[in-house]
Amino acid sequence: MSDAASTELEAAAALLPDWAQVSDKRRAHIVRVTALLDQWARAMDVPPAEARAWRDAGLLHDALRDAPESELRALSGDEAAPAEILHGPAAARWLAGRGETREDVLEAIRWHTLGHPRWARAGRALYMADFLEPGRKFSQDDRSFLAALVPHDFDGVFRQVVRMRLEYGLREGLGLFPETVELWNAIR
């Protein structure tokens, strides 16, 4: 691991709460997502409180990504959903139970995997950053172009990201979650 990558992981480790359960690979992802959110907030001149909400959502969205399934089910209160989508609801419930009151942050974290039709801008920004962050290996040129376009056409890029995620799910034969379909119907 390079010195820069090591420093990046240390910074992420320092910012994550002690209850976070993430691998080094996940920490690096969190750093990239948060950096992208910060970059967009600066470029868009987002008000400070909203920029902080974006940053906090980025830092905490995957805080429980590597927690055991049994713990995620207990924290989320969901015994039926696929395990891979429980980390957002579990983290949101954990945070709410410990005093987090910013609904835009909680909803962004809760739904960042599936999307939600009634999101505030923080949820939409997190959804895009989670998909467009530069560490992901697929469609790098297209995703880089879209990431650069976010400050200039936030809603248009959001619509394209939702479309790309839906198309991927259909192409791979994955199920479509009702929240994701509702999101698409709300923005198309």
C-alpha positions in Angstrom: 0.0 0.0 0.0 1.3 3.4 -0.9 2.0 6.1 1.7 -0.8 8.2 0.3 -3.3 5.3 0.5 -2.2 4.5 4.0 -2.6 8.2 5.1 -6.1 8.2 3.4 -7.1 5.1 5.4 -5.8 6.6 8.7 -7.8 9.7 8.1 -11.0 7.7 7.4 -10.3 5.6 10.5 -10.0 8.8 12.6 -13.3 10.1 11.3 -15.4 7.0 11.6 -17.1 6.3 15.0 -15.8 3.5 17.2 -18.9 1.4 16.4 -18.1 1.3 12.7 -17.4 -2.2 11.3 -15.6 -1.7 8.0 -12.6 -3.3 6.2 -9.7 -1.3 4.9 -11.2 -1.5 1.4 -14.5 -0.2 2.7 -12.7 2.7 4.5 -11.0 3.7 1.3 -14.4 3.7 -0.5 -15.9 5.9 2.3 -13.0 8.3 1.9 -13.6 8.5 -1.9 -17.3 9.0 -1.5 -16.9 11.7 1.1 -14.2 13.5 -0.9 -16.6 13.6 -3.9 -19.4 14.9 -1.8 -17.1 17.6 -0.4 -15.9 18.5 -3.9 -19.5 18.9 -5.2 -20.6 20.9 -2.1 -17.8 23.4 -2.7 -18.4 23.7 -6.4 -22.1 24.2 -5.9 -21.6 26.6 -3.0 -23.9 24.5 -0.8 -24.8 26.1 2.5 -22.5 25.0 5.4 -25.2 23.0 7.3 -26.2 21.2 4.1 -22.5 20.5 3.2 -22.0 19.1 6.7 -25.0 16.8 6.2 -23.6 15.6 2.9 -20.2 14.9 4.5 -21.7 13.1 7.5 -23.9 11.0 5.3 -20.8 10.1 3.2 -18.8 9.2 6.3 -21.5 7.1 7.9 -23.3 5.4 4.9 -21.2 2.2 5.0 -20.2 2.4 8.7 -21.8 -1.0 9.3 -21.2 -2.5 5.9 -19.0 -5.3 7.2 -21.0 -6.1 10.4 -22.4 -9.7 10.7 -25.8 -10.3 9.2 -27.3 -11.2 12.6 -26.2 -7.9 14.0 -27.5 -6.0 11.0 -30.9 -7.7 11.3 -31.1 -6.9 15.0 -30.1 -3.3 14.5 -32.4 -2.7 11.4 -35.3 -4.7 12.8 -35.6 -6.4 9.4 -35.7 -10.2 9.2 -36.8 -10.4 5.6 -34.7 -8.1 3.4 -31.6 -9.4 1.7 -28.5 -9.0 3.9 -26.6 -6.8 1.5 -29.1 -3.9 1.9 -29.4 -3.9 5.7 -26.3 -1.9 6.5 -28.0 1.5 5.7 -31.1 0.9 7.7 -29.1 -0.5 10.6 -26.7 2.5 10.7 -29.6 5.0 10.4 -31.4 3.3 13.4 -28.2 3.2 15.4 -27.6 7.0 14.7 -31.2 7.9 15.5 -31.1 6.0 18.7 -28.0 8.0 19.8 -29.5 11.4 19.1 -29.0 12.1 15.3 -32.0 14.2 14.4 -31.1 15.4 10.9 -33.7 13.6 8.9 -31.9 14.3 5.6 -28.8 12.5 6.9 -30.8 9.6 8.4 -32.8 9.1 5.2 -29.7 9.4 3.0 -28.0 6.7 4.9 -31.1 4.5 5.3 -31.8 4.4 1.6 -28.4 4.9 -0.1 -28.4 1.3 -1.5 -31.9 1.4 -3.0 -32.8 5.0 -3.5 -35.9 6.8 -2.3 -38.4 9.0 -4.1 -38.8 11.6 -1.4 -35.1 12.2 -0.6 -33.7 15.7 0.2 -30.6 16.7 -1.8 -28.3 14.9 0.7 -29.8 11.5 -0.2 -29.5 12.2 -3.9 -25.9 13.4 -3.6 -24.9 10.3 -1.6 -26.6 8.0 -4.0 -24.6 9.6 -6.9 -21.3 9.7 -5.0 -21.6 6.1 -3.9 -22.0 5.1 -7.5 -19.7 7.6 -9.2 -16.7 7.4 -6.8 -13.5 6.8 -8.8 -12.4 3.6 -7.1 -15.1 1.5 -8.8 -13.7 -0.3 -11.8 -16.7 -0.4 -14.2 -17.5 2.3 -16.8 -14.8 4.5 -15.4 -14.8 7.1 -18.3 -18.6 7.5 -18.2 -18.7 7.7 -14.4 -15.9 10.2 -14.3 -17.7 12.4 -16.9 -20.9 12.3 -14.8 -19.1 13.0 -11.6 -17.6 16.1 -13.1 -21.0 17.2 -14.4 -22.8 17.0 -11.1 -22.2 20.6 -10.0 -23.5 21.8 -13.3 -26.5 19.5 -13.7 -27.3 17.9 -10.4 -30.8 16.7 -11.3 -29.8 15.5 -14.8 -26.9 13.5 -13.5 -29.0 12.1 -10.7 -31.6 10.9 -13.3 -28.8 9.3 -15.3 -27.3 7.5 -12.3 -30.7 6.1 -11.3 -31.2 4.9 -14.9 -27.8 3.3 -15.0 -28.4 1.5 -11.7 -31.8 0.2 -12.9 -30.4 -0.9 -16.3 -27.6 -2.8 -14.5 -30.1 -4.6 -12.2 -32.2 -5.6 -15.2 -29.2 -6.7 -17.3 -27.9 -8.8 -14.4 -31.3 -10.3 -13.7 -31.5 -8.8 -10.3 -34.8 -8.0 -8.6 -36.0 -4.4 -8.6 -36.9 -3.0 -5.2 -40.2 -1.0 -4.9 -38.3 2.0 -3.5 -36.0 2.1 -6.6 -38.9 1.8 -9.0 -40.8 4.6 -7.1 -37.6 6.7 -7.3 -37.4 6.3 -11.1 -41.1 7.0 -11.5 -40.7 10.2 -9.4 -37.9 11.6 -11.5 -38.4 10.4 -15.1 
